[in-house]
Amino acid sequence: MNLATMQNDASLLIKQSLAAKLREEIIEGHLAPGQRIIEGYWARKFGVAQTSVREAINLLINEGFATKASGRSARVTSYSESDIAQIYELRGALEGLAARLTTERQPDLDPLESSLKELRKATKSGDIRALIEADLHFHLCLCELCGNRFLYSQIRTLLVPLFAFVAMRVVQSHQTAQAWESDLDRHKRIIELIREGDPFAAEFVVRGVMQQFAARAYAIWQTKDT
């Protein structure tokens, strides 16, 4: 390994370590939704160069935990009640279409089954962060299997920051994995419908499932910290 490679590896480890620290600050609520992430402050706090903090923030943007408009400071991802309602309207349309296209294609559904297995495992163990990650993976997998790369690109842009926001709210409001138990059968039903081969039934049911997810979203994410 040459010197340049070693330096690049060291730089990557620093960025990843800083991103992990900032992610915990966000998830634990020390950085609130919508709050600016001030590079200089965190550089001083962690004793690193401001450039390193900026690069770490870029990793968090890719993960959905932060957003940044052109020429502005990065901010912690934040959604209003109206935002959540509109996101679920769009999710219903996109994921319903994905279910229809996947049913028409009949690809190997092992990736969806694996995601459901991880979702069950995390729910049973009570690992809320692993559960949210598995839930996100299930829905991304559904849209990837549909074979429409533009749909997948759109849903990824929509879901990655949404699920990051979910992680923040769930941890801060001390929700448990029990809130997801009723969803396991719904995820299983999606797979069953795709296997049954009726594209429009699959689309109809997935749209309905999204409405059910939205209906209980407020109870989970709008719970105030105690």
Stockholm file with secondary structure:
# STOCKHOLM 1.0

chainA/1-226         MNLATMQNDASLLIKQSLAAKLREEIIEGHLAPGQRIIEGYWARKFGVAQTSVREAINLLINEGFATKASGRSARVTSYSESDIAQIYELRGALEGLAARLTTERQPDLDPLESSLKELRKATKSGDIRALIEADLHFHLCLCELCGNRFLYSQIRTLLVPLFAFVAMRVVQSHQTAQAWESDLDRHKRIIELIREGDPFAAEFVVRGVMQQFAARAYAIWQTKDT
#=GR chainA/1-226 SS CCHHHHHHHHHHHHHHHHHHHHHHHHHTTSSCTTCBCCHHHHHHHHTSCHHHHHHHHHHHHHHTSEECCTTSCCEECCCCHHHHHHHHHHHHHHHHHHHHHHHHHCCCCHHHHHHHHHHHHHHHHTCHHHHHHHHHHHHHHHHHHTCCHHHHHHHHHHHHHHHHHHHHHHHHTTCCGGGGHHHHHHHHHHHHHHHHTCHHHHHHHHHHHHHHHHHHHHHHHSCCCC
#=GC SS_cons         CCHHHHHHHHHHHHHHHHHHHHHHHHHTTSSCTTCBCCHHHHHHHHTSCHHHHHHHHHHHHHHTSEECCTTSCCEECCCCHHHHHHHHHHHHHHHHHHHHHHHHHCCCCHHHHHHHHHHHHHHHHTCHHHHHHHHHHHHHHHHHHTCCHHHHHHHHHHHHHHHHHHHHHHHHTTCCGGGGHHHHHHHHHHHHHHHHTCHHHHHHHHHHHHHHHHHHHHHHHSCCCC
//
